Amino acid sequence: MEEVRLNKFLSEAGVCSRREADRLIEAGKVSVDGETAVTGMKVRMEQRILVNGRPVCKEEEMILLVVNKPRGIVCTAEKREKNNIIEYLHYPKRIYPVGRLDKDSEGLLLMTNNGEIVNKIMRSGNRHEKEYVVTVNKEVTEEFVRAMAGGIPILDTVTRKCEVQKLDKHRFRIVLTQGLNRQIRRMCEYLGYRVVALTRVRIMNIRLGNLKPGAYRRVTAQEWRTLQELIRDSSNTTVIEERKNG
């Protein structure tokens, strides 16, 4: 296992700054495997480290991936499910999807090992934006755009008003702040349209960009800073609604 300096370990574990860690070590308040620590020593994560008699656990590195989910892949952490996203990506560490994207839909999917982020992003009451580009089987009319934007009665409710923009004869862009089961498809069906293709291109400040289908990347430092600002005041109450926006 990789060794790191004890003061760095304590800093990354969120105990204190490196300078303060050095002070604690010099004061004899830090022990490693039952022995009093000394300045400059190196430690491994599996060792038992105490500060003022209390154990220190280094937090697992936070992972947040931007994935371009291909059509046909299922957004589930259940490995018994055929064509599940976990086995498809074969990522070396344990991660799970942030919400859902319908099997027949494609595009941006976030994956993480941080449950608090999942709830803050996906909880409907937080009203975070998710943007989609949709292709339908008939011409996108102004009447269709107005109806979609104004709210459609589905699943014993009326969808929230949303931003809808015609892109060309058969395509439109829609920005949702809720995540009802197969919401966009049901909205289109109510108006007599059938979805031919559905791609999620944005979740909040994170965009799909030119990421190829099946590929993934880490969020950038700037994306992470902006996302933290956006979710700072969001509730992290456990999500209880189904999240299949496709």
C-alpha positions, 0 to 999 in steps of 0.5 A: 500500500502507498505510504504518505506523510502523516501530516498529509494523511490527517489533512486529507482526512479532514482533521486539520491543516498540515501545519496543525497536524505537525503541531499535534504530532509534536505535542504527542497527541497522535498515535499510529498502531499504538505508538506515539507518532513522530514528525515526518513519519509516513503511514498507510491507510490501513494503519490505526491512527488516533488523534487525541485518542479518537480514530481517524478514517480517511474518506474515500476519494469522491468519484463523479463521472460524466458518461455518454450512455448508449441506447440499450444500456440499463441504468442500474447497479444491479449486476443481475440485470442484463446490459447494466451500466456497471458491467458495461463501463467496468469501472475499477471502483464501486460507483452507481448512477445519479438517477436514471436514463431510460433504456431506450434513451441515450446521452449524459449520465452521471455516476458517483460513489457519493450518495449525498450528491445523488440526492441533492441533484435528483430530488425533484423539490430541488428543481435542478435543470436537465436538458434533452434533445428529442426527435419525434415522428411528426412535424414539431408545430408551434402548437406542440411546443406551446402545449409541451411548455405549458404542462401536460397531464400525465401520471395523475399530475400536470407536468411543470412548465418548462422550456421547449424550443423547436430545433428543426422539423422533427427535433426539439429541445426541452429543459425539465426540472422534475423526473417523472417516469418516462416523462418526455415520452408520455408528454409526447404520446399525450399530444399524439407524437412518438419519440424516435430518439431521446438524448440527454445533453445536460444536467445542471452545469455539466454538458455532454459535449463531444463525448463519444457513446460509451465513453466517460470522463471525470468532471473537471475542477471547474465543473465540480466547483460550479456544481457545488455552488448549485447544490449548496442549498439543496436538500439531500433528503432521500429520493423516493420518486422514480427517476426515468426521465426518458 
